[in-house]
Amino acid sequence: MSGPNTDYDPVEVTPLKPEEVESARDAALAAIAAATDLEDLKRVRLEHAGDRSALALANREIGALPPQARKEAGQRIGQARGAVNKALGERQAVLEVEHEERMLVEETVDVTLPTERVARGARHPITTGSERIADVFLAMGWEVAEGPVIEAEWLNFDALNLGPDHPARTMQDTFWTDPQDNGIVLRTHTSPVQARTMLTREPPIYVVCPGRVFRTDEYDATHSPMFHQVEGLVVDEGITMAHLKGTLDHFATAMFGEGITTRFRPSYFPFTEPSAEVDLICFVCRGVPGEVESCRTCRGEGWIEWGGCGIVNPRVLTACGVDSERYTGFAFGMGIDRTLMFRHGIEDLRGFFEGDVRFTTAFGTEI
C-alpha cells in the first residue's frame, strides 16, 4: 500500500502564480484609482471583482491543487481580493461625495425667483369663436341677444310655425324634461331667442344669437347631442333677400377671408318663406376649374354647405306681436362648431368637447 504523494509543485497552475496574482491585483487597483465617476467604477467592479474577473477565476483554480498547497494559494488570492475590495469601497465613498457636490452645483434651483405654480390655461375655441362672430355683427351696429337653454315648448316650436305634428317635436329629435306634458324642452336651436326678442322689443330689430343647443344626435366625428349655433334676425321696413345675401357675404368674408362669397339654394323651413340653404364658395380651391376637381375640402363641388336662411315667415311675425303688413325681416342660422371646423381644418367634432388641454391650447390664444 502506497503512502500519500508529497511531491507537488504549488505554482504549476498558471493563474495562481504569485506574479500573476500580483499583476491582476495591481491592474485592478490602477483601474479603480482611474475611475472618474460612479458609472465608471461600476464597470471596473464588474471587470476586476466580478465573477469573471482574473482573481475570481484564479480562486476557482485552488481546488485543482494538492491539499498541502491550497492554504498558501488561498491566502495569496484572499489578500489580493481583499485589497481590491478595500480600494473599491474607498473609491466609492470618494466618488459619491463628488457626485453629490456636482449635483448641488449643476441642479441648483434659485428658490427666490418668482414662478407660476399653475400652468397657464387657454380659453376654449368655442368661446373665442363665438366672440369673434359676435364682434363681426357688433361692428355693423347689431346687438347680441341671449336666452335660456331650458325653453318653453311654445317658444321653441309653436311661435316658430312648427305645428303640433311636426317631427322635430318627437322624443327622437328633442330632449324633453320630465314630465313631458309640462311643455319644457332643451332648446333645439337658438331661434327661441329671436322669438323672445320680437316679443319684448319694437322693430327695428338687428340681433345675433350665439349659444348652445341640444338634439338627440349620435356622438361621433360630425355629430353631437350638444353643439353651438349662431342665428341672426333682422326685422325692419323694406327688408329683402338682397339684404340677407349682403349680410351673409360680409359674414363669410370676415370668417374665411377676402373673396369668399355665398350662394342660395331653394329649401324649406317652417319659420322662413322663402327659405334657402347657404353654401360657401370653397375657401381652398375657390371653385377654380382645374383645381376644384381634386379638392378634398369641397370634394369637387366648389361649394361647402354652411347653414340655412330666409325671409321671416309672416306667421312668425304675427305670433310674436309684430305687424307683418308693415315689417319684413330675414333670419339665418349656422353651426359655430362647423364654422370653426372649416376655418381651422378640424376633422373631428369631438375635439371640442373632450377636454384635452392640448386641443384647447392650440386655439386659446386667438384674438
Disulfide bonds with the S-S distance in Angstrom:
none
